[in-house]
Amino acid sequence: MTDRYAVIGNPIEQSKSPLIHTAFAQVCGQAIDYTKLLAPLGGFASAVDAFRAAGGRGMNVTAPFKLDAFAYATDLAPSAQMAGAVNAMKFEGDKVYAENFDGVGLVRDVVHNLSCPIQGRRILILGAGGATRGALMPIMDQQPAELVIVNRTVAKAEELAALALAHGAGSIPVGGIGYADLGAQTFDLVFNATSASLKTELPPLSASVFAQGCLAYDLTYGKGLTPFLQLAKQAGVTHLADGVGMLAEQAAEAFAWWRGVRPDTRAVIERLTVPLV
Ligand code: ATR
């Protein structure tokens, strides 16, 4: 029987995961069956139980089930523990291994695909929700010069800064602040990890934060020039990116974890790219 995988969420129609994993399977010569699974709210565990009973080998997890998957897992990888959420599961007998590849996908896209080192650079992350939390450990592992988390709700930024600081063993300066406290500081990489772009909103960010030669990166994808990227562009930033590469890279990590072979992501990124205009 062909090995079965799925992405589970609610809604799920919008998910690009089946397209991505089917493309990866083709280029890697792997025979897999990858489908979308709509689970009712509150029905995550029984939907996954049924999928496993029918021989399912692994799953990607999307909103709103990343915390349900965290609770469902028997073995949480450090990435999932640090993120407090799960985006990929692997089933082996009674075991449910769980990972979160979003952060590592982001870092791989930035460092490898966009050729933009994080090491030794000043990093600003907007937002202090799940997306930021997932990105913290992989970013800290790159040894930036400094990491600042800025959020409307300052207490959440402070909480994540404390987490990152503990992970970096205190060797990298980390701050958690409000937008008004940014002052005249400038940064080499600015990540928008808020959900503002999904609502076509702009975080209350001054255009002066972008340093010369800065990369402005919006973690959302497929939205073209978001208000955040527009602000960066108007400020003279020429290196702009959205999260399409992050999406492809987190999928490639899951595929490699499941199948033991890492697909090239270039064709998928090209196919899913929406021009930033
Ligand atoms: P996700 O899992 O996508 O990170 P989340 O956990 O709901 O989603 O977090 C959303 C983040 O976007 C939060 O940091 C939120 O700021 P608050 O904590 O102050 O609410 C941030 N956010 C959402 N809309 C925003 C906006 N218009 N401007 C600035 N920040 C915004």
Residues whose N, C-alpha, C, O or C-beta is under 5 A from the ligand:
A	BS01	ATR	G127 A128 G129 G130 A131 T132 N151 R152 T153 K156 A193 T194 S195 A196 E201 L202 P203 P204
